[in-house]
């Protein structure tokens, strides 16, 4: 009888837990249920945790640090950043050539983007034909993408040198007046656009070529049966099927248009008289020549905001057109 009374006196949670406290046991049971219910999520985040850590260290933290630096003055060499608020942003929009370099980068980017899209699509249409050696031809078109820009810049400087450049020697041989390209903003802008398009059009060609090969051939056969011409088939079948790829290239191209740097640094040097200077090269000058990391960070934040706004706008427009 006493044993029965003693068992009734012992709480049920204590019997289950083997003598442990009731709150701890309840919490452990809830934790086990939660882990069973979110087992797949826990495994997934465990696998992704190295990538998340890498992204946080090399992307999130630097971005936050740049935003912080944009509100300070700092040489990057000595001392600590000094808080100045929005002074750098006020300087960006009211003094210097910052807005001008931003607009110039956008203009260059738009021209390069549309030239790359049109030329890339036309070349992809040609390379999509079944001809002998098509694989080698496609590789040749992609080779400029793999060549370092330092090598390309050396080749271009050799061609356009005002002293003994190949172009100057050819013009003299044909009895023409040599042109000093480095003294003409129009010519240097022209060469900057041509070189950048030539260097990057291979990627556009490959992406468009993949899209062309992914189009269902029965659509073309149906168009031919209906008596549609090649132009109508291209306009009403090929172009709509390539619309998602074109939207992808537009968005990435908008982002890349504000990241043009190497051709300016290695070929035009921002000249003549700063007429080919663009925002990214201006940021480089502020940070590593003038040691004004606060101003360079503020310019970077402005470029980030502008790029983000343009990308979101382009994405929304593309979604409306697709739907």
C-alpha positions as CSV (number, residue, x, y, z in Angstrom):
1,X,0.0,0.0,0.0
2,X,2.8,2.4,0.8
3,X,4.5,1.7,-2.5
4,X,1.3,2.6,-4.4
5,X,1.1,5.8,-2.4
6,X,4.7,6.6,-3.1
7,X,4.2,6.1,-6.8
8,X,1.2,8.4,-6.8
9,X,3.2,11.0,-5.0
10,X,6.0,11.1,-7.7
11,X,5.2,13.4,-10.6
12,X,4.7,11.8,-14.0
13,X,7.4,14.0,-15.6
14,X,9.9,12.8,-13.0
15,X,9.1,9.1,-13.8
16,X,9.5,9.7,-17.5
17,X,12.8,11.6,-17.2
18,X,14.4,9.2,-14.8
19,X,14.6,11.7,-12.0
20,X,15.4,14.9,-14.0
21,X,13.5,18.2,-13.5
22,X,10.2,18.6,-15.4
23,X,11.0,21.9,-17.2
24,X,14.2,20.5,-18.6
25,X,12.5,17.4,-19.8
26,X,9.7,19.3,-21.5
27,X,12.3,21.6,-23.3
28,X,14.3,18.6,-24.6
29,X,11.1,16.9,-25.9
30,X,10.1,20.2,-27.7
31,X,13.6,20.5,-29.1
32,X,13.5,16.9,-30.4
33,X,10.1,17.5,-32.1
34,X,11.4,20.7,-33.6
35,X,14.5,19.0,-35.0
36,X,12.4,16.2,-36.5
37,X,10.0,18.7,-38.0
38,X,12.8,20.8,-39.6
39,X,15.3,18.0,-40.3
40,X,15.6,18.8,-44.0
41,X,16.1,22.5,-43.3
42,X,18.8,21.8,-40.7
43,X,20.7,19.5,-43.2
44,X,20.4,22.0,-46.0
45,X,21.7,24.9,-43.9
46,X,24.5,22.7,-42.6
47,X,25.6,22.0,-46.2
48,X,25.3,25.7,-47.1
49,X,26.9,27.1,-44.0
50,X,30.5,27.2,-45.5
51,X,29.1,29.2,-48.5
52,X,27.1,31.4,-46.3
53,X,30.1,32.1,-44.2
54,X,32.2,32.8,-47.3
55,X,29.6,35.2,-48.7
56,X,29.2,37.0,-45.4
57,X,33.0,37.5,-45.0
58,X,33.8,38.5,-48.6
59,X,30.5,40.2,-49.6
60,X,28.2,41.3,-46.8
61,X,30.8,42.6,-44.4
62,X,32.8,44.6,-47.1
63,X,29.5,46.1,-48.4
64,X,28.6,47.2,-44.9
65,X,32.1,48.5,-44.3
66,X,32.0,50.6,-47.5
67,X,28.7,52.1,-46.5
68,X,30.2,53.0,-43.1
69,X,33.3,54.5,-44.8
70,X,31.1,56.6,-47.1
71,X,30.0,58.5,-44.1
72,X,33.6,59.2,-42.9
73,X,36.9,60.7,-44.0
74,X,39.9,58.3,-44.0
75,X,43.2,58.1,-45.8
76,X,43.3,54.3,-45.5
77,X,46.8,54.5,-44.2
78,X,47.0,56.2,-40.9
79,X,44.5,57.0,-38.1
80,X,40.9,56.0,-37.8
81,X,37.9,57.0,-40.0
82,X,36.5,60.3,-38.9
83,X,32.7,60.6,-39.0
84,X,31.4,63.4,-41.4
85,X,27.9,62.3,-42.1
86,X,26.6,62.9,-45.7
87,X,29.4,65.3,-46.6
88,X,30.9,62.9,-49.2
89,X,27.5,62.4,-50.9
90,X,27.0,66.2,-50.9
91,X,30.4,66.6,-52.6
92,X,29.5,63.9,-55.1
93,X,26.4,65.7,-56.4
94,X,27.6,69.3,-56.1
95,X,31.4,69.3,-56.7
96,X,33.9,67.8,-59.1
97,X,33.1,65.6,-62.1
98,X,31.5,62.7,-60.2
99,X,28.0,63.0,-61.8
100,X,29.6,63.6,-65.2
101,X,31.7,60.4,-64.9
102,X,28.6,58.5,-63.7
103,X,26.6,59.6,-66.7
104,X,29.5,58.9,-69.1
105,X,29.7,55.4,-67.7
106,X,26.0,54.9,-68.3
107,X,26.3,56.2,-71.9
108,X,29.2,53.9,-72.6
109,X,27.5,51.0,-71.0
110,X,24.3,51.4,-73.0
111,X,26.2,51.7,-76.3
112,X,28.4,48.7,-75.5
113,X,25.4,46.7,-74.2
114,X,23.2,47.1,-77.3
115,X,26.2,46.6,-79.7
116,X,27.0,43.4,-77.8
117,X,23.4,42.2,-78.0
118,X,22.9,42.9,-81.7
119,X,26.3,41.6,-82.8
120,X,26.1,38.6,-80.4
121,X,22.7,37.6,-81.7
122,X,23.8,37.8,-85.4
123,X,26.9,35.8,-84.8
124,X,25.0,33.2,-82.8
125,X,22.6,32.8,-85.7
126,X,25.5,32.2,-88.0
127,X,27.2,29.8,-85.7
128,X,24.0,27.9,-85.2
129,X,24.1,26.7,-88.7
130,X,25.4,23.2,-89.3
131,X,28.7,23.8,-91.1
132,X,32.1,22.0,-91.1
133,X,34.3,23.1,-88.3
134,X,31.5,24.8,-86.4
135,X,33.0,23.8,-83.0
136,X,36.4,25.4,-83.9
137,X,34.7,28.6,-85.2
138,X,32.8,28.9,-81.9
139,X,35.9,28.5,-79.9
140,X,37.7,31.2,-81.9
141,X,34.8,33.6,-81.2
142,X,35.1,32.9,-77.5
143,X,38.9,33.3,-77.3
144,X,38.9,37.1,-76.7
145,X,37.0,36.5,-73.5
146,X,39.8,34.4,-72.2
147,X,42.6,36.8,-73.1
148,X,43.7,39.0,-70.1
149,X,42.9,42.7,-70.7
150,X,46.5,43.6,-70.0
151,X,47.5,41.7,-73.1
152,X,44.7,43.3,-75.1
153,X,45.7,46.7,-73.9
154,X,49.3,46.1,-74.9
155,X,48.2,45.1,-78.4
156,X,46.0,48.1,-78.7
157,X,48.7,50.5,-77.5
158,X,51.0,49.0,-80.1
159,X,48.5,49.6,-82.9
160,X,47.5,53.1,-81.8
161,X,50.9,54.4,-80.7
162,X,51.4,58.0,-82.1
163,X,55.1,57.4,-82.5
164,X,55.5,54.0,-84.2
165,X,52.0,52.5,-84.1
166,X,50.9,50.1,-86.8
167,X,47.9,52.3,-87.8
168,X,50.1,55.4,-88.1
169,X,52.6,53.5,-90.4
170,X,49.8,52.2,-92.6
171,X,48.3,55.7,-92.9
172,X,51.7,57.2,-93.8
173,X,52.3,54.4,-96.4
174,X,48.9,55.2,-98.1
175,X,49.7,58.9,-98.1
176,X,47.2,59.9,-95.4
177,X,47.6,62.3,-92.6
178,X,48.3,60.4,-89.4
179,X,45.8,60.8,-86.6
180,X,47.0,61.1,-83.0
181,X,44.1,59.2,-81.4
182,X,45.2,60.0,-77.9
183,X,44.4,63.7,-78.4
184,X,40.8,63.1,-79.6
185,X,38.0,62.3,-77.2
186,X,35.8,61.0,-80.0
187,X,38.4,58.6,-81.3
188,X,39.4,57.3,-77.8
189,X,35.7,56.8,-77.0
190,X,35.3,54.9,-80.3
191,X,38.2,52.6,-79.5
192,X,37.1,52.1,-75.9
193,X,33.7,50.9,-77.1
194,X,35.1,48.8,-80.0
195,X,37.6,47.0,-77.8
196,X,35.2,46.4,-75.0
197,X,32.6,44.9,-77.4
198,X,35.2,42.8,-79.1
199,X,36.5,41.5,-75.7
200,X,33.1,40.6,-74.3
201,X,30.9,39.7,-77.2
202,X,32.0,36.0,-77.0
203,X,30.0,35.5,-73.8
204,X,26.9,36.9,-75.4
205,X,27.4,34.7,-78.4
206,X,27.7,31.6,-76.3
207,X,24.6,32.4,-74.3
208,X,22.5,33.2,-77.3
209,X,23.8,30.1,-79.1
210,X,22.6,28.0,-76.1
211,X,19.2,29.6,-76.3
212,X,18.9,29.0,-80.0
213,X,19.7,25.3,-79.6
214,X,17.1,25.1,-76.9
215,X,14.2,26.2,-79.1
216,X,11.9,23.5,-80.1
217,X,12.4,22.7,-83.8
218,X,8.7,21.8,-84.2
219,X,8.0,25.5,-83.9
220,X,10.1,26.2,-87.0
221,X,8.5,23.3,-88.9
222,X,5.0,24.6,-88.1
223,X,6.0,28.0,-89.3
224,X,7.3,26.6,-92.6
225,X,4.2,24.6,-93.1
226,X,2.1,27.8,-92.6
227,X,4.2,29.4,-95.3
228,X,6.0,31.9,-93.1
229,X,9.1,33.5,-94.5
230,X,12.5,33.4,-92.7
231,X,12.1,36.9,-91.5
232,X,8.6,36.2,-90.0
233,X,9.9,33.0,-88.4
234,X,12.8,34.9,-86.9
235,X,10.5,37.7,-85.6
236,X,7.6,35.6,-84.3
237,X,9.4,32.5,-83.2
238,X,13.1,33.1,-82.5
239,X,12.8,36.5,-80.8
240,X,10.0,35.6,-78.4
241,X,11.8,32.3,-77.5
242,X,15.0,34.2,-76.7
243,X,13.2,36.9,-74.7
244,X,14.2,35.4,-71.2
245,X,17.8,35.2,-72.3
246,X,17.7,38.7,-73.6
247,X,16.3,40.0,-70.4
248,X,19.1,38.2,-68.5
249,X,21.7,39.8,-70.7
250,X,20.1,43.2,-70.3
251,X,20.1,43.0,-66.5
252,X,23.7,41.7,-66.3
253,X,24.7,44.2,-68.9
254,X,23.3,47.1,-66.9
255,X,25.3,45.9,-63.9
256,X,28.4,45.5,-66.0
257,X,28.0,48.9,-67.7
258,X,29.1,50.6,-64.5
259,X,32.0,48.3,-64.0
260,X,34.0,49.3,-67.1
261,X,37.5,49.9,-65.7
262,X,40.4,48.1,-67.4
263,X,40.1,49.7,-70.9
264,X,40.1,53.2,-69.3
265,X,43.0,52.4,-66.9
266,X,45.2,50.6,-69.5
267,X,44.4,52.3,-72.8
268,X,42.8,55.8,-72.4
269,X,43.9,56.7,-68.9
270,X,40.8,58.8,-68.6
271,X,42.1,61.2,-71.3
272,X,42.3,63.3,-73.2
273,X,41.6,65.9,-70.5
274,X,39.4,63.5,-68.6
275,X,36.9,63.1,-71.5
276,X,36.9,59.3,-71.2
277,X,37.1,59.1,-67.4
278,X,34.2,57.1,-65.9
279,X,33.0,56.5,-62.4
280,X,34.9,53.4,-61.6
281,X,38.2,54.9,-62.7
282,X,37.3,58.0,-60.7
283,X,36.8,55.8,-57.6
284,X,40.2,54.2,-58.3
285,X,41.8,57.7,-58.4
286,X,40.1,58.8,-55.2
287,X,41.1,55.6,-53.3
288,X,44.6,54.7,-54.5
289,X,45.9,58.0,-55.8
290,X,44.3,60.7,-53.6
291,X,43.9,58.3,-50.6
292,X,40.4,59.6,-50.0
293,X,38.7,56.4,-49.1
294,X,35.6,58.1,-47.8
295,X,34.9,59.8,-51.1
296,X,35.6,56.6,-53.0
297,X,33.2,54.7,-50.8
298,X,30.5,57.3,-51.2
299,X,30.9,57.0,-55.0
300,X,30.7,53.2,-54.7
301,X,27.5,53.4,-52.7
302,X,25.9,55.7,-55.4
303,X,26.9,53.3,-58.1
304,X,25.4,50.5,-56.1
305,X,22.1,52.3,-55.6
306,X,21.8,53.3,-59.3
307,X,22.7,49.8,-60.5
308,X,20.1,48.3,-58.1
309,X,17.4,50.7,-59.2
310,X,18.0,50.1,-62.9
311,X,18.2,46.3,-62.5
312,X,14.9,46.2,-60.5
313,X,13.2,48.4,-63.1
314,X,14.4,46.3,-66.0
315,X,13.3,43.1,-64.2
316,X,9.8,44.4,-63.6
317,X,9.5,45.6,-67.2
318,X,10.6,42.2,-68.4
319,X,8.1,40.4,-66.1
320,X,5.3,42.5,-67.4
321,X,6.2,41.7,-71.0
322,X,6.5,38.0,-70.3
323,X,3.1,37.8,-68.6
